[in-house]
């Protein structure tokens, strides 16, 4: 199907033109644009990385290389502030930050940071995919020398900061060389909980947030605020070997490096400092955009108060810092500039936190608070405090939820109708679909796009295949995207329009790759926690069975028990759960064979293949294992978001 490309309406052109004067921004200030070019070493002329068979692209800068900031030369389909940010992030290549610190920027969503040591390199945050990390390492070695990687660092537990590890060094080589891999305390725990437990839903939602299913260009995806775009490819973590738990000094191949545990963008998060160069690495606790206290891909709301304190603590621990670089965007140079930058980044977090609680304690609801809070001009006039990634509106709603949860105390929200039923009733009250469509068209013509999508959402819930409603909603979402200063909002609006028009197949991530955390590096209790999430509870009503597992690929065989009861999967170490009345079966297996059996979903041919491998043996009634495997659902990573088409027929508690 050919993609529909809407032009900017008169209302959108007017809004974007007015933004120059209403935003309070100095569009003639080019200081931050210039810093992005400082220290340039080299770049690849063609920054396209292809799949192994050459048929697909893992990452490309083709369209982004055309983005250049010139005053007034802004496409009418892009907010001028966002276009400026997109042009700034399009500067790519290998850059010298200081004598011992280099970065590859603009060639992945995240930066790869390189520390030069006596004999090699320390790689901080090896991008998202192995393929892209390998491409960036090739650029590093070509211009800085063919030296070994002597250590690796994961600053925090988001996949764009560890997923490309095997593009830097293979897991086998890392093990053979006992490569030091540094990570903050509880790193693996949070990598699993954020990337695995809710991984399918996050993966699907992230495609809207990052616009990875949109065409690149001025009517599509122009930027992701933190960098250009995400990538596909092999996402894989090599487990860390050295865990940082506080403020610690380490000497890595002759280079002194300080680590500071600093919860913020992620609960398991740390800063680094290289005192010889006075360079501070802030990870993702500050970047050239308003921070994401809540991320619209979905995650636990971050503790904005703690985040602010982590930045203040950095200024106290490392007051001599003169240069700042991080996991995204360009560095900040100069002691005064760095201290001012970190101070305001800490202050904007505290302002959003304190104002949200002030208004919350006066009785305002989350939506009201989101529309009432404005940043003081001293903050909103800074380019690095603009809402390109986080936004005041979605951050403060997250802060409200952090303290009070989803309920706004209005009893009418305690037990609302299902959205499809509510949509049907709404249409009845509003005089039917044709009456609603006529009014929605009139509002669209007046540029009231927020209201149009809000009203048409009820129509699409009630009538998900109503072509006119879908098309008008798509047009309104498109104009909202064209006006959005926030890159992730733009991407989400344009992806909604794309889905409503049926222009792209819904895609989720491949569960075996996108998480970057596989069964073989998850501990056994976590694997069974994950299986408990996959268990279809209503399908397990009335089922009672127990399996005693013995995993043989440990220094000492690990005995474990899992039981299905009361619609849940209970499990613990040892061969008893204490309350079992079932006759258990015993399974002796390696973890790899266990994973293969789970992935078989009980299909006879696949089950036979696992059994034939010799690493999976069943003692007892084989039918118990078959019953066990039949209880699990495959996660759905391609569910509808804007079109509200039926997902399927869920198994309800009454069995229907």
PEZIVEN-V637129 format. One line per field, one symbol per residue. ss: DSSP state (H for helix, E for strand, C for the rest). Layout:
ss = ???
//
This chain:
ss = CCCCCCCCCHHHHHHHHHHHHHCCCCCCCCHHHHHCCCCEEECCCCCEEECCCCCCEEEECCCHHHCCCCCCCCCCCCCHHHHHHHHHHCCCEEEECCCCEEEEECCCCCCEEEEECCCEEEEECCCCCHHHHHHHHHHHHHHHCCCEEEEEEECECCHHHCCEHHHHCCHHHHHHCCCEEEEECCHHHHHHHHHHHCHHHHHHHHHHHHCCCCCECCCCECCCCCCCCCCCCCCECCCCCEEECCEEEEEECCEEEEEEECCCCCCCEEEEEECCCCEEECCCCCCCCCCCCCCCCCCCCCCHHHHHHHHHHHHHHCCCCCEEECCCCCCEECHHHHHHHHHHHHHHHHHHHHHHHHHHCCCCCHHHHHHHCCCCHHHHCCHHHCCCCCCHHHHHHHHHHHHHCCCCCCHHHCCCCCHHHHHHHHHHHCCCHHHHHHHHHHHHHCCCHHHHHHHHHHHHHHCCCCHHHHHHHHHHHHHHHHHCCCHHHHHHHHHHHHHHCCCCCCCCCCCCCCCCCCHHHCCHHHHHHHHHHHECCHHHCCCCEEEEEEECCCCCCEEEEEEEECCEEEEEECCCCCCCCCCCEEEEECHHHHHHHHHHCCCHHHHHHHHHCCCEEEECCHHHHHHHHCCECCCCCCCCCCCCCCCCCCCCCCCC
//
